[in-house]
């Protein structure tokens, strides 16, 4: 799917917020109509419409990053840099860029299904807005549900007042779903980060012991161990291992079919 499809898909996910801010008046021919154009029975002013639209656009990146694989990937990459002890190398821009493109690769099947099942038929006039919104968001809900731990879901369900649980995935509120997903992703990311840290901690301990046995207690072990950690990481082709592990750590059923496990 090309970049333009991603742009249209992201815009489609934002249609409910933009619909509230859309000014009243006839819609241009060929563009999808958004019927919600007023608030409290009165038309919105142009300045207020622009304000609401820009506010919704500022929330879109955070929402998309929270509902995709980006959270787990960027946390693991940050922990990897910390384990290597290389300071700000690679830079934040490089890590974020790698995380974004890896997220794009992981989420591509989910986005394809959202496009073909909901957004594309809506733009072609084959589906009403409500049905198109449900069909577009369902693959993303299924992806998040496939990664969520039951304990996290129950915790946020109790916090939201749903003490009896849910009989079906469709009953889970969007806020509970996103909060549970982010918590589960953080836990999984720290588990992967712990496994990454182990070999580098061993190198630090060995170097510190050698320096102490040689009487070089004033020399920083981190200064000596850093080249060995970088050498080990390069010899085992660490970037390929980490990226491959991250891509394979997501539920394959959700990625391949857009359905929860």
Secondary structure, 3 states (H helix, E strand, C coil): CCHHHHHHHHHHHCHHHHHHHCCCCCCCCCCCCCCCCEECCEECCHHHHHHHHHHHHHHHHHHHHHCCCHHHHHHHHHHHHHHHCCCCCCCHHHHHHHHHHHHHHHHHHHHHHHHHHHHHHHHCCCCCHHHHHHHHHHHHHHHHHHHCCHHHHHHHHHHCCCCCCCCCHHHCCHHHHHHHHHHHHHHHHHHHHHHHHHHHHHHHHHHHHHHHHCCCCCCCHHHHHHHHHHHHHHHCCHHHHHHHHHHHCCCHHHHHHCCCC
